[in-house]
Amino acid sequence: MRRQTLSEADLERHLLRRTVSELHAERLRCDRCKRTPLVGEVVYRYAKGRTMCALCRPARREMPVEILPVRHGEEIRAQRLTPKRADA
């Protein structure tokens, strides 16, 4: 099988598309209005993985399973889990 060589511009476009796709996949969206809530807003998670923004919340009578504040994407990436020390 012969490999096709990519130009530098093609490689840059490929990497940009992949990065944008990954960022888009991580984004919270309202399942009802399809709006992306702003940083600082609250989203509500319901059974079966449904997510609702604060504007659409009054349309549902059931209580949410989880209430999450919308955080900035860089803030989410900056958090690291550290193992507990044995002597602590």
C-alpha positions as CSV (number, residue, x, y, z in Angstrom):
1,M,0.0,0.0,0.0
2,R,1.3,3.4,-1.0
3,R,1.1,6.3,1.4
4,Q,0.0,9.7,0.2
5,T,2.1,12.6,1.4
6,L,0.3,15.6,2.8
7,S,1.3,19.2,2.3
8,E,1.8,21.4,5.3
9,A,-1.4,23.3,4.6
10,D,-3.4,20.0,4.3
11,L,-2.0,18.8,7.6
12,E,-2.9,22.1,9.3
13,R,-6.5,21.9,8.0
14,H,-6.8,18.3,9.1
15,L,-5.6,19.1,12.6
16,L,-7.8,22.2,12.9
17,R,-10.9,20.2,11.8
18,R,-10.1,17.4,14.3
19,T,-9.6,19.9,17.2
20,V,-12.9,21.8,16.4
21,S,-14.8,18.5,16.2
22,E,-13.4,17.4,19.6
23,L,-14.3,20.8,21.2
24,H,-17.8,20.6,19.7
25,A,-18.3,17.1,21.1
26,E,-17.5,18.2,24.6
27,R,-19.9,21.1,24.6
28,L,-23.1,21.0,26.6
29,R,-26.3,21.6,24.6
30,C,-29.9,21.8,25.5
31,D,-31.8,18.8,24.1
32,R,-35.0,20.9,23.7
33,C,-33.9,24.2,22.1
34,K,-30.4,23.0,21.0
35,R,-28.9,26.2,22.5
36,T,-25.4,26.2,24.0
37,P,-25.7,27.7,27.5
38,L,-23.2,30.4,28.4
39,V,-20.5,30.1,30.9
40,G,-22.0,30.6,34.4
41,E,-25.4,29.4,33.5
42,V,-26.9,26.2,35.0
43,V,-27.9,23.1,33.0
44,Y,-30.2,20.3,34.3
45,R,-29.6,16.6,33.7
46,Y,-32.6,14.3,33.7
47,A,-33.0,10.5,33.5
48,K,-32.0,9.0,30.2
49,G,-29.2,11.6,29.8
50,R,-31.5,14.5,28.7
51,T,-30.0,17.9,29.3
52,M,-32.0,21.1,29.6
53,C,-30.9,24.7,29.9
54,A,-32.4,27.1,32.5
55,L,-34.8,28.6,29.9
56,C,-36.3,25.2,29.0
57,R,-36.4,23.9,32.6
58,P,-40.0,25.1,33.4
59,A,-41.2,22.8,30.5
60,R,-40.4,19.7,32.6
61,R,-42.3,18.8,35.7
62,E,-39.9,16.1,36.9
63,M,-37.0,16.8,39.2
64,P,-33.5,16.8,37.6
65,V,-31.0,14.1,38.5
66,E,-28.1,16.6,38.5
67,I,-27.7,20.3,38.3
68,L,-24.4,21.5,36.7
69,P,-22.9,24.9,36.3
70,V,-21.5,25.6,32.8
71,R,-17.8,26.1,33.1
72,H,-15.2,27.4,30.6
73,G,-13.6,24.7,28.4
74,E,-10.1,25.6,29.6
75,E,-11.2,25.4,33.2
76,I,-12.4,21.8,32.6
77,R,-9.2,20.8,31.0
78,A,-7.1,22.4,33.8
79,Q,-8.5,20.2,36.5
80,R,-6.4,17.1,37.4
81,L,-7.2,14.2,39.7
82,T,-4.5,13.5,42.1
83,P,-4.2,10.2,44.0
84,K,-4.6,10.4,47.8
85,R,-1.3,10.0,49.7
86,A,-1.1,6.9,51.9
87,D,0.4,8.9,54.8
88,A,-2.3,11.6,54.8
